[in-house]
Amino acid sequence: MSKRIIFVVNDPSFFLSHRLPIALGALEAGYDMRVATADGNGVAAIKDYGFTHYVLPLSRSGRNPLCSVNYLVRFSVN
């Protein structure tokens, strides 16, 4: 089984502007790279880079941490 890394970021554009170099390096090193973000601009680009993408309904405001934790728990089961 290959090593897997998942980035969970609320905004797909933020992932592309701040985490893309790290994720590309991990992909090149042989990691199974996955990205979970809210839906929006940038999701197609994330997929074009070869990452598996999951849509999580995360809020940019982050005012209800219990909702975010609930999404992450549900996501980790899959």
N, CA, C and O atoms as a Tripos MOL2 file, in Angstrom:
@<TRIPOS>MOLECULE
protein
  312   311    78     0     0
PROTEIN
NO_CHARGES

@<TRIPOS>ATOM
      1 N           0.8380   -1.1820    0.0000 N.3       1 MET1
      2 CA          0.0000    0.0000    0.0000 C.3       1 MET1
      3 C           0.8820    1.2440    0.0000 C.2       1 MET1
      4 O           1.8200    1.3490    0.7900 O.2       1 MET1
      5 N           0.5730    2.1850   -0.8930 N.am      2 SER2
      6 CA          1.3840    3.3950   -0.9800 C.3       2 SER2
      7 C           1.0440    4.3600    0.1430 C.2       2 SER2
      8 O          -0.0410    4.3070    0.7220 O.2       2 SER2
      9 N           1.9730    5.2250    0.4350 N.am      3 LYS3
     10 CA          1.7370    6.2390    1.4520 C.3       3 LYS3
     11 C           0.7970    7.2850    0.8790 C.2       3 LYS3
     12 O           0.9000    7.6570   -0.2900 O.2       3 LYS3
     13 N          -0.1140    7.7500    1.7080 N.am      4 ARG4
     14 CA         -1.1410    8.6920    1.2730 C.3       4 ARG4
     15 C          -1.0520    9.9740    2.0830 C.2       4 ARG4
     16 O          -0.8600    9.9520    3.2980 O.2       4 ARG4
     17 N          -1.1950   11.0880    1.3820 N.am      5 ILE5
     18 CA         -1.2660   12.3950    2.0230 C.3       5 ILE5
     19 C          -2.5480   13.0470    1.5540 C.2       5 ILE5
     20 O          -2.8910   12.9910    0.3740 O.2       5 ILE5
     21 N          -3.2560   13.6690    2.4880 N.am      6 ILE6
     22 CA         -4.4380   14.4340    2.1220 C.3       6 ILE6
     23 C          -4.3170   15.8400    2.6890 C.2       6 ILE6
     24 O          -4.0390   16.0330    3.8720 O.2       6 ILE6
     25 N          -4.5320   16.8050    1.8220 N.am      7 PHE7
     26 CA         -4.6020   18.1980    2.2290 C.3       7 PHE7
     27 C          -6.0710   18.5430    2.3850 C.2       7 PHE7
     28 O          -6.8630   18.3010    1.4740 O.2       7 PHE7
     29 N          -6.4450   19.1050    3.5250 N.am      8 VAL8
     30 CA         -7.8000   19.5830    3.7530 C.3       8 VAL8
     31 C          -7.7020   21.0950    3.8870 C.2       8 VAL8
     32 O          -7.1240   21.6190    4.8400 O.2       8 VAL8
     33 N          -8.2800   21.7810    2.9120 N.am      9 VAL9
     34 CA         -8.1940   23.2380    2.8250 C.3       9 VAL9
     35 C          -9.5800   23.7500    2.4650 C.2       9 VAL9
     36 O         -10.2270   23.1890    1.5800 O.2       9 VAL9
     37 N         -10.0470   24.7900    3.1220 N.am     10 ASN10
     38 CA        -11.4080   25.2490    2.8550 C.3      10 ASN10
     39 C         -11.5900   25.8550    1.4700 C.2      10 ASN10
     40 O         -12.6890   25.7770    0.9210 O.2      10 ASN10
     41 N         -10.5650   26.4510    0.8870 N.am     11 ASP11
     42 CA        -10.6910   27.1500   -0.3870 C.3      11 ASP11
     43 C          -9.7400   26.5320   -1.4180 C.2      11 ASP11
     44 O          -8.5310   26.5020   -1.1890 O.2      11 ASP11
     45 N         -10.2630   26.0380   -2.5490 N.am     12 PRO12
     46 CA         -9.3870   25.4270   -3.5480 C.3      12 PRO12
     47 C          -8.3370   26.3910   -4.0900 C.2      12 PRO12
     48 O          -7.2210   25.9740   -4.4000 O.2      12 PRO12
     49 N          -8.6750   27.6600   -4.2080 N.am     13 SER13
     50 CA         -7.6980   28.6390   -4.7010 C.3      13 SER13
     51 C          -6.5420   28.8180   -3.7200 C.2      13 SER13
     52 O          -5.4010   29.0320   -4.1310 O.2      13 SER13
     53 N          -6.8350   28.7310   -2.4280 N.am     14 PHE14
     54 CA         -5.7730   28.8160   -1.4240 C.3      14 PHE14
     55 C          -4.8280   27.6250   -1.5470 C.2      14 PHE14
     56 O          -3.6110   27.7830   -1.4460 O.2      14 PHE14
     57 N          -5.3820   26.4380   -1.7640 N.am     15 PHE15
     58 CA         -4.5280   25.2720   -1.9580 C.3      15 PHE15
     59 C          -3.5780   25.5070   -3.1320 C.2      15 PHE15
     60 O          -2.3780   25.2560   -3.0290 O.2      15 PHE15
     61 N          -4.1260   25.9900   -4.2420 N.am     16 LEU16
     62 CA         -3.3000   26.2040   -5.4370 C.3      16 LEU16
     63 C          -2.2300   27.2660   -5.2050 C.2      16 LEU16
     64 O          -1.1140   27.1330   -5.7070 O.2      16 LEU16
     65 N          -2.5490   28.3040   -4.4600 N.am     17 SER17
     66 CA         -1.5860   29.3860   -4.2750 C.3      17 SER17
     67 C          -0.5850   29.1410   -3.1510 C.2      17 SER17
     68 O           0.4890   29.7420   -3.1450 O.2      17 SER17
     69 N          -0.9210   28.2570   -2.1860 N.am     18 HIS18
     70 CA         -0.0560   28.1030   -1.0180 C.3      18 HIS18
     71 C           0.4740   26.6840   -0.7770 C.2      18 HIS18
     72 O           1.5060   26.5230   -0.1250 O.2      18 HIS18
     73 N          -0.1920   25.6820   -1.2760 N.am     19 ARG19
     74 CA          0.2040   24.3060   -0.9650 C.3      19 ARG19
     75 C           0.5970   23.4740   -2.1870 C.2      19 ARG19
     76 O           1.1080   22.3630   -2.0490 O.2      19 ARG19
     77 N           0.3590   24.0130   -3.3720 N.am     20 LEU20
     78 CA          0.6150   23.2580   -4.5960 C.3      20 LEU20
     79 C           2.0510   22.7500   -4.7130 C.2      20 LEU20
     80 O           2.2350   21.5740   -5.0260 O.2      20 LEU20
     81 N           3.0830   23.5720   -4.4780 N.am     21 PRO21
     82 CA          4.4580   23.0590   -4.6110 C.3      21 PRO21
     83 C           4.7480   21.8690   -3.6920 C.2      21 PRO21
     84 O           5.4320   20.9260   -4.0880 O.2      21 PRO21
     85 N           4.2300   21.9200   -2.4810 N.am     22 ILE22
     86 CA          4.4480   20.8150   -1.5440 C.3      22 ILE22
     87 C           3.7510   19.5560   -2.0550 C.2      22 ILE22
     88 O           4.3260   18.4670   -2.0410 O.2      22 ILE22
     89 N           2.5070   19.7190   -2.5060 N.am     23 ALA23
     90 CA          1.7330   18.5780   -2.9930 C.3      23 ALA23
     91 C           2.3510   17.9870   -4.2470 C.2      23 ALA23
     92 O           2.3830   16.7660   -4.3960 O.2      23 ALA23
     93 N           2.8420   18.8220   -5.1550 N.am     24 LEU24
     94 CA          3.4840   18.3060   -6.3710 C.3      24 LEU24
     95 C           4.7620   17.5450   -6.0290 C.2      24 LEU24
     96 O           5.0560   16.5210   -6.6450 O.2      24 LEU24
     97 N           5.5160   18.0340   -5.0590 N.am     25 GLY25
     98 CA          6.7210   17.3300   -4.6240 C.3      25 GLY25
     99 C           6.3950   15.9720   -4.0430 C.2      25 GLY25
    100 O           7.1030   14.9970   -4.2990 O.2      25 GLY25
    101 N           5.3340   15.8990   -3.2660 N.am     26 ALA26
    102 CA          4.9190   14.6180   -2.6860 C.3      26 ALA26
    103 C           4.4350   13.6610   -3.7690 C.2      26 ALA26
    104 O           4.7190   12.4640   -3.7210 O.2      26 ALA26
    105 N           3.7060   14.1900   -4.7410 N.am     27 LEU27
    106 CA          3.2320   13.3610   -5.8550 C.3      27 LEU27
    107 C           4.4110   12.7970   -6.6350 C.2      27 LEU27
    108 O           4.4230   11.6210   -6.9990 O.2      27 LEU27
    109 N           5.3940   13.6410   -6.8870 N.am     28 GLU28
    110 CA          6.6000   13.2230   -7.5980 C.3      28 GLU28
    111 C           7.3860   12.1800   -6.7970 C.2      28 GLU28
    112 O           8.0370   11.3110   -7.3770 O.2      28 GLU28
    113 N           7.3260   12.2670   -5.4780 N.am     29 ALA29
    114 CA          8.0260   11.3150   -4.6130 C.3      29 ALA29
    115 C           7.2720    9.9970   -4.4730 C.2      29 ALA29
    116 O           7.7430    9.0880   -3.7900 O.2      29 ALA29
    117 N           6.0980    9.8820   -5.1170 N.am     30 GLY30
    118 CA          5.3800    8.6250   -5.1130 C.3      30 GLY30
    119 C           4.2270    8.5270   -4.1360 C.2      30 GLY30
    120 O           3.6370    7.4570   -3.9850 O.2      30 GLY30
    121 N           3.9000    9.6070   -3.4800 N.am     31 TYR31
    122 CA          2.7750    9.5790   -2.5530 C.3      31 TYR31
    123 C           1.4490    9.6080   -3.3130 C.2      31 TYR31
    124 O           1.3440   10.1980   -4.3880 O.2      31 TYR31
    125 N           0.4620    8.9710   -2.7440 N.am     32 ASP32
    126 CA         -0.9030    9.0370   -3.2520 C.3      32 ASP32
    127 C          -1.4930   10.3200   -2.6880 C.2      32 ASP32
    128 O          -1.8580   10.3810   -1.5140 O.2      32 ASP32
    129 N          -1.5860   11.3500   -3.5350 N.am     33 MET33
    130 CA         -1.9960   12.6800   -3.0890 C.3      33 MET33
    131 C          -3.4820   12.8800   -3.2700 C.2      33 MET33
    132 O          -4.0380   12.5980   -4.3310 O.2      33 MET33
    133 N          -4.1240   13.3700   -2.2170 N.am     34 ARG34
    134 CA         -5.5480   13.6860   -2.2480 C.3      34 ARG34
    135 C          -5.7600   15.0710   -1.6670 C.2      34 ARG34
    136 O          -5.0230   15.5120   -0.7850 O.2      34 ARG34
    137 N          -6.7700   15.7440   -2.1720 N.am     35 VAL35
    138 CA         -7.0620   17.1000   -1.7400 C.3      35 VAL35
    139 C          -8.5530   17.1960   -1.4590 C.2      35 VAL35
    140 O          -9.3690   16.7600   -2.2710 O.2      35 VAL35
    141 N          -8.9120   17.7610   -0.3200 N.am     36 ALA36
    142 CA        -10.3130   17.9910    0.0280 C.3      36 ALA36
    143 C         -10.4970   19.4850    0.2430 C.2      36 ALA36
    144 O          -9.8190   20.0950    1.0700 O.2      36 ALA36
    145 N         -11.4230   20.0660   -0.5110 N.am     37 THR37
    146 CA        -11.7220   21.4870   -0.3930 C.3      37 THR37
    147 C         -13.2180   21.6800   -0.5750 C.2      37 THR37
    148 O         -13.9440   20.7530   -0.9340 O.2      37 THR37
    149 N         -13.6620   22.9030   -0.3210 N.am     38 ALA38
    150 CA        -15.0170   23.2680   -0.7150 C.3      38 ALA38
    151 C         -15.0490   23.2960   -2.2450 C.2      38 ALA38
    152 O         -14.0010   23.3580   -2.8870 O.2      38 ALA38
    153 N         -16.2300   23.2520   -2.8170 N.am     39 ASP39
    154 CA        -16.3630   23.3530   -4.2550 C.3      39 ASP39
    155 C         -16.0780   24.7910   -4.6730 C.2      39 ASP39
    156 O         -16.3030   25.7150   -3.8910 O.2      39 ASP39
    157 N         -15.5950   24.9890   -5.8720 N.am     40 GLY40
    158 CA        -15.3610   26.3540   -6.3260 C.3      40 GLY40
    159 C         -14.2960   26.4270   -7.3910 C.2      40 GLY40
    160 O         -13.8150   25.4150   -7.9010 O.2      40 GLY40
    161 N         -13.9390   27.6750   -7.7160 N.am     41 ASN41
    162 CA        -12.8930   27.8930   -8.7100 C.3      41 ASN41
    163 C         -11.6030   27.2370   -8.2290 C.2      41 ASN41
    164 O         -11.2090   27.3940   -7.0730 O.2      41 ASN41
    165 N         -10.9780   26.5310   -9.0900 N.am     42 GLY42
    166 CA         -9.7270   25.8740   -8.7460 C.3      42 GLY42
    167 C          -9.8340   24.3710   -8.6450 C.2      42 GLY42
    168 O          -8.8160   23.6820   -8.7220 O.2      42 GLY42
    169 N         -11.0370   23.8350   -8.4750 N.am     43 VAL43
    170 CA        -11.1920   22.3820   -8.3480 C.3      43 VAL43
    171 C         -10.7420   21.6770   -9.6270 C.2      43 VAL43
    172 O         -10.0650   20.6510   -9.5630 O.2      43 VAL43
    173 N         -11.1140   22.2220  -10.7880 N.am     44 ALA44
    174 CA        -10.7050   21.6110  -12.0560 C.3      44 ALA44
    175 C          -9.1820   21.6020  -12.1900 C.2      44 ALA44
    176 O          -8.6050   20.6280  -12.6710 O.2      44 ALA44
    177 N          -8.5360   22.6840  -11.7650 N.am     45 ALA45
    178 CA         -7.0780   22.7470  -11.8370 C.3      45 ALA45
    179 C          -6.4390   21.7270  -10.9050 C.2      45 ALA45
    180 O          -5.4360   21.1070  -11.2580 O.2      45 ALA45
    181 N          -7.0070   21.5490   -9.7310 N.am     46 ILE46
    182 CA         -6.4880   20.5510   -8.7910 C.3      46 ILE46
    183 C          -6.5340   19.1710   -9.4230 C.2      46 ILE46
    184 O          -5.5720   18.4080   -9.3330 O.2      46 ILE46
    185 N          -7.6410   18.8540  -10.0570 N.am     47 LYS47
    186 CA         -7.7740   17.5530  -10.7320 C.3      47 LYS47
    187 C          -6.8210   17.4440  -11.9170 C.2      47 LYS47
    188 O          -6.2700   16.3750  -12.1790 O.2      47 LYS47
    189 N          -6.6260   18.5560  -12.6370 N.am     48 ASP48
    190 CA         -5.7160   18.5520  -13.7900 C.3      48 ASP48
    191 C          -4.2800   18.2310  -13.3770 C.2      48 ASP48
    192 O          -3.5220   17.6650  -14.1650 O.2      48 ASP48
    193 N          -3.9070   18.5850  -12.1620 N.am     49 TYR49
    194 CA         -2.5690   18.2670  -11.6640 C.3      49 TYR49
    195 C          -2.4260   16.7920  -11.3040 C.2      49 TYR49
    196 O          -1.3200   16.3310  -11.0210 O.2      49 TYR49
    197 N          -3.5320   16.0470  -11.3110 N.am     50 GLY50
    198 CA         -3.4690   14.6180  -11.0400 C.3      50 GLY50
    199 C          -3.8170   14.2310   -9.6210 C.2      50 GLY50
    200 O          -3.6050   13.0860   -9.2220 O.2      50 GLY50
    201 N          -4.3530   15.1740   -8.8440 N.am     51 PHE51
    202 CA         -4.7340   14.8660   -7.4760 C.3      51 PHE51
    203 C          -6.1610   14.3230   -7.4370 C.2      51 PHE51
    204 O          -7.0200   14.7700   -8.1970 O.2      51 PHE51
    205 N          -6.4090   13.3690   -6.5590 N.am     52 THR52
    206 CA         -7.7680   12.9610   -6.2680 C.3      52 THR52
    207 C          -8.3800   14.0740   -5.4400 C.2      52 THR52
    208 O          -7.7750   14.5280   -4.4700 O.2      52 THR52
    209 N          -9.5800   14.5220   -5.8120 N.am     53 HIS53
    210 CA        -10.2170   15.6370   -5.1160 C.3      53 HIS53
    211 C         -11.5410   15.2130   -4.5040 C.2      53 HIS53
    212 O         -12.3210   14.4860   -5.1180 O.2      53 HIS53
    213 N         -11.7790   15.6750   -3.2930 N.am     54 TYR54
    214 CA        -13.0410   15.4580   -2.5900 C.3      54 TYR54
    215 C         -13.6350   16.8170   -2.2500 C.2      54 TYR54
    216 O         -12.9220   17.7220   -1.8160 O.2      54 TYR54
    217 N         -14.9350   16.9570   -2.4470 N.am     55 VAL55
    218 CA        -15.6130   18.1880   -2.0670 C.3      55 VAL55
    219 C         -16.1220   18.0460   -0.6360 C.2      55 VAL55
    220 O         -16.8830   17.1330   -0.3170 O.2      55 VAL55
    221 N         -15.6870   18.9640    0.2090 N.am     56 LEU56
    222 CA        -16.1800   19.0390    1.5830 C.3      56 LEU56
    223 C         -16.8540   20.3860    1.7500 C.2      56 LEU56
    224 O         -16.2790   21.4050    1.3660 O.2      56 LEU56
    225 N         -18.0510   20.4260    2.3110 N.am     57 PRO57
    226 CA        -18.7430   21.7070    2.4860 C.3      57 PRO57
    227 C         -18.1890   22.4880    3.6700 C.2      57 PRO57
    228 O         -18.8740   22.6950    4.6710 O.2      57 PRO57
    229 N         -16.9500   22.9120    3.5400 N.am     58 LEU58
    230 CA        -16.3030   23.6680    4.6080 C.3      58 LEU58
    231 C         -16.5960   25.1520    4.4430 C.2      58 LEU58
    232 O         -16.6670   25.6600    3.3240 O.2      58 LEU58
    233 N         -16.7640   25.8310    5.5480 N.am     59 SER59
    234 CA        -17.0320   27.2640    5.5390 C.3      59 SER59
    235 C         -15.7210   28.0290    5.6310 C.2      59 SER59
    236 O         -14.8060   27.6230    6.3480 O.2      59 SER59
    237 N         -15.6340   29.1270    4.9080 N.am     60 ARG60
    238 CA        -14.4390   29.9690    5.0090 C.3      60 ARG60
    239 C         -14.4000   30.6990    6.3370 C.2      60 ARG60
    240 O         -13.3230   31.0360    6.8280 O.2      60 ARG60
    241 N         -15.5700   30.9500    6.9270 N.am     61 SER61
    242 CA        -15.5890   31.6940    8.1880 C.3      61 SER61
    243 C         -15.1810   30.8280    9.3700 C.2      61 SER61
    244 O         -14.6200   31.3330   10.3420 O.2      61 SER61
    245 N         -15.4580   29.5150    9.2970 N.am     62 GLY62
    246 CA        -15.0640   28.6160   10.3650 C.3      62 GLY62
    247 C         -15.7130   28.9330   11.6970 C.2      62 GLY62
    248 O         -15.1000   28.7250   12.7440 O.2      62 GLY62
    249 N         -16.9350   29.4300   11.6810 N.am     63 ARG63
    250 CA        -17.5870   29.8470   12.9240 C.3      63 ARG63
    251 C         -18.1760   28.6900   13.7170 C.2      63 ARG63
    252 O         -18.5150   28.8550   14.8880 O.2      63 ARG63
    253 N         -18.3020   27.5300   13.1000 N.am     64 ASN64
    254 CA        -18.8490   26.3810   13.8200 C.3      64 ASN64
    255 C         -17.8710   25.2160   13.6940 C.2      64 ASN64
    256 O         -17.9890   24.4040   12.7760 O.2      64 ASN64
    257 N         -16.9140   25.1290   14.6040 N.am     65 PRO65
    258 CA        -15.8970   24.0810   14.4930 C.3      65 PRO65
    259 C         -16.4800   22.6710   14.5980 C.2      65 PRO65
    260 O         -15.8860   21.7270   14.0760 O.2      65 PRO65
    261 N         -17.6210   22.5060   15.2550 N.am     66 LEU66
    262 CA        -18.2250   21.1720   15.3520 C.3      66 LEU66
    263 C         -18.6550   20.6590   13.9840 C.2      66 LEU66
    264 O         -18.5360   19.4660   13.7050 O.2      66 LEU66
    265 N         -19.1520   21.5410   13.1340 N.am     67 CYS67
    266 CA        -19.5090   21.1280   11.7730 C.3      67 CYS67
    267 C         -18.2700   20.6660   11.0200 C.2      67 CYS67
    268 O         -18.3030   19.6370   10.3450 O.2      67 CYS67
    269 N         -17.1910   21.4070   11.1270 N.am     68 SER68
    270 CA        -15.9600   21.0280   10.4270 C.3      68 SER68
    271 C         -15.4310   19.7000   10.9390 C.2      68 SER68
    272 O         -14.9990   18.8610   10.1490 O.2      68 SER68
    273 N         -15.4570   19.5010   12.2370 N.am     69 VAL69
    274 CA        -14.9950   18.2300   12.8090 C.3      69 VAL69
    275 C         -15.8830   17.0940   12.3320 C.2      69 VAL69
    276 O         -15.3850   16.0140   12.0150 O.2      69 VAL69
    277 N         -17.1830   17.3170   12.2750 N.am     70 ASN70
    278 CA        -18.1120   16.2950   11.8010 C.3      70 ASN70
    279 C         -17.7830   15.8940   10.3630 C.2      70 ASN70
    280 O         -17.7830   14.7060   10.0390 O.2      70 ASN70
    281 N         -17.5000   16.8750    9.4950 N.am     71 TYR71
    282 CA        -17.1420   16.5640    8.1110 C.3      71 TYR71
    283 C         -15.8570   15.7490    8.0580 C.2      71 TYR71
    284 O         -15.7570   14.7930    7.2900 O.2      71 TYR71
    285 N         -14.8860   16.1200    8.8640 N.am     72 LEU72
    286 CA        -13.6120   15.4090    8.8480 C.3      72 LEU72
    287 C         -13.7570   13.9810    9.3540 C.2      72 LEU72
    288 O         -13.1250   13.0700    8.8190 O.2      72 LEU72
    289 N         -14.5690   13.7760   10.3640 N.am     73 VAL73
    290 CA        -14.7920   12.4240   10.8800 C.3      73 VAL73
    291 C         -15.4750   11.5740    9.8170 C.2      73 VAL73
    292 O         -15.0650   10.4410    9.5660 O.2      73 VAL73
    293 N         -16.5130   12.1190    9.1960 N.am     74 ARG74
    294 CA        -17.2040   11.3890    8.1370 C.3      74 ARG74
    295 C         -16.2610   11.1040    6.9780 C.2      74 ARG74
    296 O         -16.3160   10.0290    6.3800 O.2      74 ARG74
    297 N         -15.3950   12.0610    6.6570 N.am     75 PHE75
    298 CA        -14.4630   11.8940    5.5560 C.3      75 PHE75
    299 C         -13.4250   10.8160    5.8580 C.2      75 PHE75
    300 O         -13.0680   10.0370    4.9740 O.2      75 PHE75
    301 N         -12.9430   10.7650    7.0850 N.am     76 SER76
    302 CA        -11.8830    9.8130    7.4350 C.3      76 SER76
    303 C         -12.3710    8.3780    7.4130 C.2      76 SER76
    304 O         -11.5680    7.4560    7.2700 O.2      76 SER76
    305 N         -13.6610    8.1750    7.5500 N.am     77 VAL77
    306 CA        -14.2150    6.8170    7.5040 C.3      77 VAL77
    307 C         -14.1610    6.2560    6.0940 C.2      77 VAL77
    308 O         -13.9980    5.0510    5.8990 O.2      77 VAL77
    309 N         -14.3000    7.1490    5.1010 N.am     78 ASN78
    310 CA        -14.2730    6.7250    3.7000 C.3      78 ASN78
    311 C         -12.8510    6.4990    3.3030 C.2      78 ASN78
    312 O         -12.5800    6.1350    2.1590 O.2      78 ASN78
@<TRIPOS>BOND
     1     1     2 1
     2     2     3 1
     3     3     4 2
     4     3     5 am
     5     5     6 1
     6     6     7 1
     7     7     8 2
     8     7     9 am
     9     9    10 1
    10    10    11 1
    11    11    12 2
    12    11    13 am
    13    13    14 1
    14    14    15 1
    15    15    16 2
    16    15    17 am
    17    17    18 1
    18    18    19 1
    19    19    20 2
    20    19    21 am
    21    21    22 1
    22    22    23 1
    23    23    24 2
    24    23    25 am
    25    25    26 1
    26    26    27 1
    27    27    28 2
    28    27    29 am
    29    29    30 1
    30    30    31 1
    31    31    32 2
    32    31    33 am
    33    33    34 1
    34    34    35 1
    35    35    36 2
    36    35    37 am
    37    37    38 1
    38    38    39 1
    39    39    40 2
    40    39    41 am
    41    41    42 1
    42    42    43 1
    43    43    44 2
    44    43    45 am
    45    45    46 1
    46    46    47 1
    47    47    48 2
    48    47    49 am
    49    49    50 1
    50    50    51 1
    51    51    52 2
    52    51    53 am
    53    53    54 1
    54    54    55 1
    55    55    56 2
    56    55    57 am
    57    57    58 1
    58    58    59 1
    59    59    60 2
    60    59    61 am
    61    61    62 1
    62    62    63 1
    63    63    64 2
    64    63    65 am
    65    65    66 1
    66    66    67 1
    67    67    68 2
    68    67    69 am
    69    69    70 1
    70    70    71 1
    71    71    72 2
    72    71    73 am
    73    73    74 1
    74    74    75 1
    75    75    76 2
    76    75    77 am
    77    77    78 1
    78    78    79 1
    79    79    80 2
    80    79    81 am
    81    81    82 1
    82    82    83 1
    83    83    84 2
    84    83    85 am
    85    85    86 1
    86    86    87 1
    87    87    88 2
    88    87    89 am
    89    89    90 1
    90    90    91 1
    91    91    92 2
    92    91    93 am
    93    93    94 1
    94    94    95 1
    95    95    96 2
    96    95    97 am
    97    97    98 1
    98    98    99 1
    99    99   100 2
   100    99   101 am
   101   101   102 1
   102   102   103 1
   103   103   104 2
   104   103   105 am
   105   105   106 1
   106   106   107 1
   107   107   108 2
   108   107   109 am
   109   109   110 1
   110   110   111 1
   111   111   112 2
   112   111   113 am
   113   113   114 1
   114   114   115 1
   115   115   116 2
   116   115   117 am
   117   117   118 1
   118   118   119 1
   119   119   120 2
   120   119   121 am
   121   121   122 1
   122   122   123 1
   123   123   124 2
   124   123   125 am
   125   125   126 1
   126   126   127 1
   127   127   128 2
   128   127   129 am
   129   129   130 1
   130   130   131 1
   131   131   132 2
   132   131   133 am
   133   133   134 1
   134   134   135 1
   135   135   136 2
   136   135   137 am
   137   137   138 1
   138   138   139 1
   139   139   140 2
   140   139   141 am
   141   141   142 1
   142   142   143 1
   143   143   144 2
   144   143   145 am
   145   145   146 1
   146   146   147 1
   147   147   148 2
   148   147   149 am
   149   149   150 1
   150   150   151 1
   151   151   152 2
   152   151   153 am
   153   153   154 1
   154   154   155 1
   155   155   156 2
   156   155   157 am
   157   157   158 1
   158   158   159 1
   159   159   160 2
   160   159   161 am
   161   161   162 1
   162   162   163 1
   163   163   164 2
   164   163   165 am
   165   165   166 1
   166   166   167 1
   167   167   168 2
   168   167   169 am
   169   169   170 1
   170   170   171 1
   171   171   172 2
   172   171   173 am
   173   173   174 1
   174   174   175 1
   175   175   176 2
   176   175   177 am
   177   177   178 1
   178   178   179 1
   179   179   180 2
   180   179   181 am
   181   181   182 1
   182   182   183 1
   183   183   184 2
   184   183   185 am
   185   185   186 1
   186   186   187 1
   187   187   188 2
   188   187   189 am
   189   189   190 1
   190   190   191 1
   191   191   192 2
   192   191   193 am
   193   193   194 1
   194   194   195 1
   195   195   196 2
   196   195   197 am
   197   197   198 1
   198   198   199 1
   199   199   200 2
   200   199   201 am
   201   201   202 1
   202   202   203 1
   203   203   204 2
   204   203   205 am
   205   205   206 1
   206   206   207 1
   207   207   208 2
   208   207   209 am
   209   209   210 1
   210   210   211 1
   211   211   212 2
   212   211   213 am
   213   213   214 1
   214   214   215 1
   215   215   216 2
   216   215   217 am
   217   217   218 1
   218   218   219 1
   219   219   220 2
   220   219   221 am
   221   221   222 1
   222   222   223 1
   223   223   224 2
   224   223   225 am
   225   225   226 1
   226   226   227 1
   227   227   228 2
   228   227   229 am
   229   229   230 1
   230   230   231 1
   231   231   232 2
   232   231   233 am
   233   233   234 1
   234   234   235 1
   235   235   236 2
   236   235   237 am
   237   237   238 1
   238   238   239 1
   239   239   240 2
   240   239   241 am
   241   241   242 1
   242   242   243 1
   243   243   244 2
   244   243   245 am
   245   245   246 1
   246   246   247 1
   247   247   248 2
   248   247   249 am
   249   249   250 1
   250   250   251 1
   251   251   252 2
   252   251   253 am
   253   253   254 1
   254   254   255 1
   255   255   256 2
   256   255   257 am
   257   257   258 1
   258   258   259 1
   259   259   260 2
   260   259   261 am
   261   261   262 1
   262   262   263 1
   263   263   264 2
   264   263   265 am
   265   265   266 1
   266   266   267 1
   267   267   268 2
   268   267   269 am
   269   269   270 1
   270   270   271 1
   271   271   272 2
   272   271   273 am
   273   273   274 1
   274   274   275 1
   275   275   276 2
   276   275   277 am
   277   277   278 1
   278   278   279 1
   279   279   280 2
   280   279   281 am
   281   281   282 1
   282   282   283 1
   283   283   284 2
   284   283   285 am
   285   285   286 1
   286   286   287 1
   287   287   288 2
   288   287   289 am
   289   289   290 1
   290   290   291 1
   291   291   292 2
   292   291   293 am
   293   293   294 1
   294   294   295 1
   295   295   296 2
   296   295   297 am
   297   297   298 1
   298   298   299 1
   299   299   300 2
   300   299   301 am
   301   301   302 1
   302   302   303 1
   303   303   304 2
   304   303   305 am
   305   305   306 1
   306   306   307 1
   307   307   308 2
   308   307   309 am
   309   309   310 1
   310   310   311 1
   311   311   312 2
@<TRIPOS>SUBSTRUCTURE
     1 MET1         2 RESIDUE 1 A MET
     2 SER2         6 RESIDUE 1 A SER
     3 LYS3        10 RESIDUE 1 A LYS
     4 ARG4        14 RESIDUE 1 A ARG
     5 ILE5        18 RESIDUE 1 A ILE
     6 ILE6        22 RESIDUE 1 A ILE
     7 PHE7        26 RESIDUE 1 A PHE
     8 VAL8        30 RESIDUE 1 A VAL
     9 VAL9        34 RESIDUE 1 A VAL
    10 ASN10       38 RESIDUE 1 A ASN
    11 ASP11       42 RESIDUE 1 A ASP
    12 PRO12       46 RESIDUE 1 A PRO
    13 SER13       50 RESIDUE 1 A SER
    14 PHE14       54 RESIDUE 1 A PHE
    15 PHE15       58 RESIDUE 1 A PHE
    16 LEU16       62 RESIDUE 1 A LEU
    17 SER17       66 RESIDUE 1 A SER
    18 HIS18       70 RESIDUE 1 A HIS
    19 ARG19       74 RESIDUE 1 A ARG
    20 LEU20       78 RESIDUE 1 A LEU
    21 PRO21       82 RESIDUE 1 A PRO
    22 ILE22       86 RESIDUE 1 A ILE
    23 ALA23       90 RESIDUE 1 A ALA
    24 LEU24       94 RESIDUE 1 A LEU
    25 GLY25       98 RESIDUE 1 A GLY
    26 ALA26      102 RESIDUE 1 A ALA
    27 LEU27      106 RESIDUE 1 A LEU
    28 GLU28      110 RESIDUE 1 A GLU
    29 ALA29      114 RESIDUE 1 A ALA
    30 GLY30      118 RESIDUE 1 A GLY
    31 TYR31      122 RESIDUE 1 A TYR
    32 ASP32      126 RESIDUE 1 A ASP
    33 MET33      130 RESIDUE 1 A MET
    34 ARG34      134 RESIDUE 1 A ARG
    35 VAL35      138 RESIDUE 1 A VAL
    36 ALA36      142 RESIDUE 1 A ALA
    37 THR37      146 RESIDUE 1 A THR
    38 ALA38      150 RESIDUE 1 A ALA
    39 ASP39      154 RESIDUE 1 A ASP
    40 GLY40      158 RESIDUE 1 A GLY
    41 ASN41      162 RESIDUE 1 A ASN
    42 GLY42      166 RESIDUE 1 A GLY
    43 VAL43      170 RESIDUE 1 A VAL
    44 ALA44      174 RESIDUE 1 A ALA
    45 ALA45      178 RESIDUE 1 A ALA
    46 ILE46      182 RESIDUE 1 A ILE
    47 LYS47      186 RESIDUE 1 A LYS
    48 ASP48      190 RESIDUE 1 A ASP
    49 TYR49      194 RESIDUE 1 A TYR
    50 GLY50      198 RESIDUE 1 A GLY
    51 PHE51      202 RESIDUE 1 A PHE
    52 THR52      206 RESIDUE 1 A THR
    53 HIS53      210 RESIDUE 1 A HIS
    54 TYR54      214 RESIDUE 1 A TYR
    55 VAL55      218 RESIDUE 1 A VAL
    56 LEU56      222 RESIDUE 1 A LEU
    57 PRO57      226 RESIDUE 1 A PRO
    58 LEU58      230 RESIDUE 1 A LEU
    59 SER59      234 RESIDUE 1 A SER
    60 ARG60      238 RESIDUE 1 A ARG
    61 SER61      242 RESIDUE 1 A SER
    62 GLY62      246 RESIDUE 1 A GLY
    63 ARG63      250 RESIDUE 1 A ARG
    64 ASN64      254 RESIDUE 1 A ASN
    65 PRO65      258 RESIDUE 1 A PRO
    66 LEU66      262 RESIDUE 1 A LEU
    67 CYS67      266 RESIDUE 1 A CYS
    68 SER68      270 RESIDUE 1 A SER
    69 VAL69      274 RESIDUE 1 A VAL
    70 ASN70      278 RESIDUE 1 A ASN
    71 TYR71      282 RESIDUE 1 A TYR
    72 LEU72      286 RESIDUE 1 A LEU
    73 VAL73      290 RESIDUE 1 A VAL
    74 ARG74      294 RESIDUE 1 A ARG
    75 PHE75      298 RESIDUE 1 A PHE
    76 SER76      302 RESIDUE 1 A SER
    77 VAL77      306 RESIDUE 1 A VAL
    78 ASN78      310 RESIDUE 1 A ASN
